[in-house]
Amino acid sequence: MINSLAKNDSWSKLDWHWQGHKIRYTVAGTGKPLLLIHGFGASIGHWQKNIPVLAEAGYQVFALDLLGFGGSDKAALDYSLELWQSQINDFWSEHINEPTIFIGNSIGALLALMLITNHPKTAAGGVLINCAGGLNHRPGDLNPVLSTVMGAFTKLISSPVTGSFIFNRIRRKSQIRRTLYQVYGDRNAVTDELVEMLYQPSCDLGAQKVFASVLTAPAGQSPNELLTNLERPLLVVWGEKDPWTPVAGAKIYQDLADKNPQVKFKLIPHAGHCPHDENPKAVNETILEWLSSLN
């Protein structure tokens, strides 16, 4: 049965059990399938300005919370991009099972790229919104001083003595708001609702251990590696004011778009790391126009 979102944007909270863990998901609309994948620390709610528009345009829109985030279980596991890729691939097999457009933001965009290149039979194409370069920094990405600092921090966050103290400071609503102010170009888009959406899952049992595991996980496959196996159409959307994944990091996609007619690149002016939430009108229109071109 297809559930739709209520007019007040309350979510149809559905649960799927995967490898003994509860996974939260939602689905709206009918038509060709789209699967939305959120970024680090976010959840289905980060797509609240996109799901209704895409569903009303004639698509069946799925979104799920990655294991460890949102309404999904905070399982005590070693987290990795490969774990989440397996989760999404199994969700696709059970709930969709036809070529799908994978749409992701940040880490979710990197997962979308992994799915369309590592599992091309599942995909009709992909939309990458400010795609991360990895789950974490790779050796050599940082200068020696910063690398030492980050190494010390990851040890502290993983420690049973200091980990909880650090996590409790990082997850305070005031700190979440300050972080969002850094990565959103428009501060007006940083609402109380957005802060609450990020804060609430951090109160769940096991959230601190998930946070520590993710911060110490391998970086995973890089976009450069994955793009060599690209066989499906790709739309890359980038908020130009993103300090976490600056426009300079989008050059590989801009260069690819100049050579490959299946790859399109769209810059969203004045937006930061999450343009789908900050400027949903521009992003929704860009995605729908690109989807129409595929049809």
C-alpha positions in Angstrom: 0.0 0.0 0.0 1.3 3.5 -0.9 1.3 6.0 1.9 1.3 9.7 1.2 2.6 12.6 3.3 -0.1 14.6 5.1 -0.6 18.2 4.2 1.1 19.3 7.4 4.3 17.5 6.3 4.0 14.9 9.1 5.7 11.7 7.9 4.1 8.4 7.2 6.5 6.6 9.5 7.0 3.1 8.2 9.4 0.5 9.6 11.4 -2.2 7.7 13.5 -4.8 9.5 16.9 -5.4 8.1 19.4 -7.9 9.6 17.6 -7.6 12.9 17.6 -3.8 12.9 14.6 -1.4 12.6 14.9 0.9 9.6 12.6 4.0 9.3 11.3 4.9 5.8 8.5 6.7 4.0 7.0 6.6 0.6 4.7 9.0 -1.3 3.1 9.2 -4.7 3.0 6.8 -7.7 5.0 6.5 -10.8 8.7 5.8 -11.6 10.7 5.4 -8.4 13.1 7.8 -6.8 15.0 7.0 -3.6 16.3 9.8 -1.5 19.4 9.3 0.7 20.2 11.9 3.5 23.6 13.0 4.7 25.6 12.6 7.9 23.5 13.1 11.0 20.3 13.9 9.0 17.2 11.8 8.3 14.0 11.6 6.2 12.9 15.0 7.6 15.7 16.7 5.7 13.7 16.0 2.5 10.5 17.5 3.7 10.6 20.3 1.1 11.3 17.9 -1.7 9.3 14.7 -1.2 5.8 16.3 -1.7 6.9 18.2 -4.8 8.5 15.2 -6.5 5.5 13.0 -5.6 3.0 15.4 -6.9 5.0 15.6 -10.2 4.2 11.9 -10.8 7.0 9.9 -9.1 6.9 7.3 -6.4 9.3 8.8 -3.8 11.0 6.7 -1.2 13.3 8.0 1.5 14.9 6.0 4.3 17.0 6.7 7.4 20.4 5.1 7.3 21.1 2.7 10.0 22.4 4.7 13.0 20.6 7.9 12.1 17.1 9.4 12.3 14.4 6.9 13.3 16.5 3.9 12.5 18.2 1.8 15.2 21.5 3.0 16.6 23.1 -0.4 16.4 26.5 -1.1 17.9 28.4 -1.9 14.6 31.4 -0.8 12.7 29.8 1.7 10.3 31.0 2.2 6.7 29.8 3.3 3.3 29.7 -0.4 2.3 27.3 -1.2 5.2 24.9 1.5 4.1 25.2 0.5 0.5 24.2 -3.0 1.5 21.2 -1.7 3.5 20.0 0.5 0.6 20.5 -2.3 -2.0 18.5 -4.7 0.1 15.8 -2.1 0.6 15.6 -1.6 -3.1 15.3 -5.4 -3.7 12.5 -5.7 -1.2 10.5 -2.5 -1.8 11.2 -1.2 -5.3 12.9 -3.8 -7.6 12.9 -1.7 -10.7 15.4 0.8 -12.1 15.5 3.8 -9.8 16.8 7.3 -9.7 19.0 7.6 -6.6 19.1 11.1 -5.1 21.5 11.9 -2.3 23.0 14.8 -0.4 26.6 14.8 1.0 27.4 11.3 2.2 24.1 10.3 0.8 25.2 11.6 -2.6 28.4 9.5 -2.4 26.2 6.5 -1.6 24.0 7.2 -4.6 27.1 7.3 -6.8 28.2 4.0 -5.3 24.8 2.4 -6.1 24.6 3.6 -9.7 28.2 2.5 -10.5 28.5 -0.6 -8.3 25.0 -1.9 -8.9 24.0 -0.4 -12.3 21.1 -2.8 -12.8 19.3 -1.2 -9.9 19.6 2.3 -11.3 18.0 4.5 -14.0 20.3 7.4 -13.0 21.5 9.5 -10.1 21.3 13.0 -8.6 24.3 14.1 -6.5 23.7 17.2 -4.3 27.0 18.5 -2.9 28.6 15.1 -3.0 31.1 14.2 -0.3 34.5 13.0 -1.3 34.6 10.3 1.4 33.1 9.2 4.7 36.3 10.6 6.3 39.5 12.2 5.2 42.0 9.9 3.5 45.7 9.7 4.4 47.4 12.7 2.8 44.2 14.8 2.5 45.2 16.9 5.5 48.4 18.7 6.3 50.5 17.0 9.1 49.4 19.4 11.9 45.7 19.1 11.1 46.1 15.3 10.6 47.5 15.0 14.1 44.7 17.1 15.6 42.1 15.0 13.9 43.8 11.8 15.0 43.7 13.0 18.6 40.1 14.0 18.4 39.0 10.6 17.0 40.8 8.9 19.9 39.0 11.1 22.4 35.5 10.7 20.8 36.1 6.9 20.8 37.2 6.8 24.4 34.7 5.4 27.0 36.0 8.1 29.4 35.9 11.3 27.2 33.6 10.1 24.3 30.2 10.8 26.0 31.4 14.2 27.3 32.5 15.4 23.9 29.4 14.0 22.2 27.1 15.7 24.6 28.7 19.1 23.9 28.6 18.6 20.1 24.9 17.6 20.1 23.7 20.6 22.1 21.0 22.5 20.2 23.1 25.7 20.4 26.1 23.9 18.8 23.9 22.3 16.1 22.6 25.7 15.2 26.1 27.2 15.0 27.2 24.4 12.8 24.2 24.9 10.5 25.0 28.6 10.3 28.4 27.7 9.0 27.1 25.5 6.2 23.9 27.2 5.2 24.3 30.3 3.0 20.9 31.6 4.2 20.6 31.7 8.0 16.8 32.1 7.7 16.7 28.5 6.5 18.1 27.3 9.8 14.8 26.9 11.7 14.0 25.5 15.1 12.4 22.6 13.3 15.6 21.8 11.5 17.7 21.9 14.7 15.2 19.7 16.5 15.2 17.2 13.6 19.0 16.8 14.0 19.0 16.9 17.8 16.3 14.3 18.7 18.0 11.2 17.2 21.2 12.1 19.1 19.3 11.4 22.3 18.6 7.8 21.4 20.5 5.0 23.2 23.6 4.1 21.2 23.9 7.4 19.3 27.3 8.3 20.8 28.8 5.0 19.8 27.4 5.4 16.2 28.9 8.9 16.1 32.3 7.6 17.2 32.2 4.7 14.8 31.4 6.9 11.8 34.1 9.4 12.6 36.7 6.6 12.7 35.4 4.6 9.7 37.4 4.2 6.5 36.9 6.9 3.8 35.5 4.4 1.3 35.6 4.6 -2.5 36.3 8.0 -3.9 34.2 9.8 -6.6 37.1 9.5 -9.0 37.2 5.8 -8.6 33.4 5.4 -9.0 33.0 7.7 -12.0 35.3 5.5 -14.1 32.4 2.9 -14.0 29.6 5.4 -14.7 27.0 3.9 -17.2 23.9 5.9 -16.1 22.7 9.5 -16.6 23.9 11.8 -13.8 22.8 15.2 -12.5 25.2 17.0 -10.2 23.8 19.9 -8.2 26.1 22.1 -6.1 25.5 24.9 -3.6 28.2 27.4 -4.5 28.7 28.7 -0.9 29.4 25.3 0.6 32.4 25.4 3.0 32.5 21.6 3.5 32.5 20.5 -0.1 33.6 23.8 -1.9 32.9 24.3 -5.6 36.5 23.5 -6.3 35.7 19.9 -5.3 33.0 19.9 -8.0 35.6 20.3 -10.8 35.7 16.6 -11.6 31.9 16.7 -12.3 32.1 19.9 -14.3 34.9 18.5 -16.4 33.0 15.3 -16.9 29.8 17.2 -17.9 31.9 18.9 -20.7 32.8 15.5 -22.1 29.9 13.3 -21.4 26.4 14.2 -22.6 24.9 11.9 -19.9 26.3 14.1 -17.1 24.7 17.5 -16.3 26.0 20.0 -13.8 24.0 22.8 -12.1 25.3 25.4 -9.6 22.8 26.8 -7.1 23.9 30.4 -6.3 24.2 31.6 -2.7 23.3 28.1 -1.3 25.5 26.1 1.0 26.0 22.3 1.7 22.3 21.4 1.7 20.7 23.4 -1.2 17.7 21.0 -1.4 16.6 22.3 2.0 18.0 25.9 1.7 16.7 26.6 -1.8 14.2 23.8 -2.5 12.4 25.6 -5.3 15.6 25.8 -7.4 16.7 22.3 -6.6 13.2 20.7 -7.2 12.9 22.5 -10.5 16.3 21.4 -11.6 15.7 17.8 -10.7 12.2 17.7 -12.4 13.6 19.3 -15.5 16.4 16.7 -15.7 13.9 13.8 -15.1 11.7 15.1 -17.9 14.7 15.1 -20.2 15.3 11.4 -19.4 11.7 10.6 -20.2 
